[in-house]
């Protein structure tokens, strides 16, 4: 295994210059002595405060906007994917295969892009991946058959393997005590994207047309193009090439051995494997389940994402910080997994259509804190120059779960009935919650 190097100086000092308090005080004192500035004293102080706030939070705001725009495009496509596959005369197992191949692409790309972003910087990776998404959305719109669509989804997964790079960027511009909260803000950008995206997708779907989903895919491509321009013009680099080139970057196997030796990280990654298997199984079969049990179509499935997105955004932007301050990331993670698993069980027992949305929102309350808690724990347990690689390994593990989860869920759906994937998901959240509780005993809780 490659030898780990000492942690580099805090990257937030490089990415977000801090004002010198003494120099700022001297400047204010000179301005106070100048009678010409008496009328503008308060205005000048306000402007300085605003400028300082922008310097402190500008990189995060730019990334929030980029993630939001990109996820609106992604949110347009996901609820419609099952119906898009049906329009190509796909069988149920071929529908889940579209989700599986996408995740396979992510599994391959995440650790590669994570390590590469540690070496050459975050911005080039984000720019290339968002630009490639434009091409693959357009290609998917012109798919002649299901197998071409499946192949395109694989390459779309490759271009979407930038989540670990986004997480590393947020970690770069955040102090340790800020990471859980700021990861939750990025999670809120994901959630808000899912609020807007499905509505755009359902609104742009041309019912009765020979190509009903082409316009939504064009809209997703356009939004990915906007995201790429946002990265190009507004995202600042947070990694210095001189730091990254100080030695060879450990390969994937070395990163895996490093993770196994850390009792905290190995448990968090295993929790990711269980949780993402449950989530991916639900994601790939939900539209078929809703159609089978309640005769829901693309408009009803798309509409439910409004409630999912709003619930997740409120949880991440309003409640995440006080919960982490009081209980710590590990207990918040375990509680989120418990709520998420409970919603699976209740959904399987439920037989009233009007209860679907409240039960989905219950699961979203738990799911909203899982993602950011896992990212925060990994970033707090890893040196700054290794965060891209370790977060990439975690995302690759999640992608493996997204490959196997839909496969098992599709098999259970076809052989055991439409409720079987729900109970599979509930069973997977139990070991994940137990692992999260073990993490809490192995590390000190973070106080924000």
Secondary structure as UniProt FT lines:
FT   HELIX           12..15
FT   HELIX           21..33
FT   HELIX           35..37
FT   TURN            39..40
FT   HELIX           41..78
FT   TURN            79..80
FT   HELIX           81..87
FT   TURN            88..89
FT   HELIX           92..120
FT   HELIX           122..141
FT   HELIX           146..159
FT   TURN            160..162
FT   HELIX           163..172
FT   HELIX           176..178
FT   HELIX           179..204
FT   TURN            207..208
FT   TURN            210..213
FT   HELIX           214..234
FT   HELIX           241..244
FT   TURN            245..246
FT   HELIX           252..261
FT   HELIX           263..294
FT   HELIX           298..314
FT   HELIX           315..319
FT   HELIX           320..327
FT   HELIX           329..349
FT   TURN            353..354
FT   HELIX           355..380
FT   HELIX           384..386
FT   HELIX           387..416
FT   TURN            418..419
FT   HELIX           420..442
//
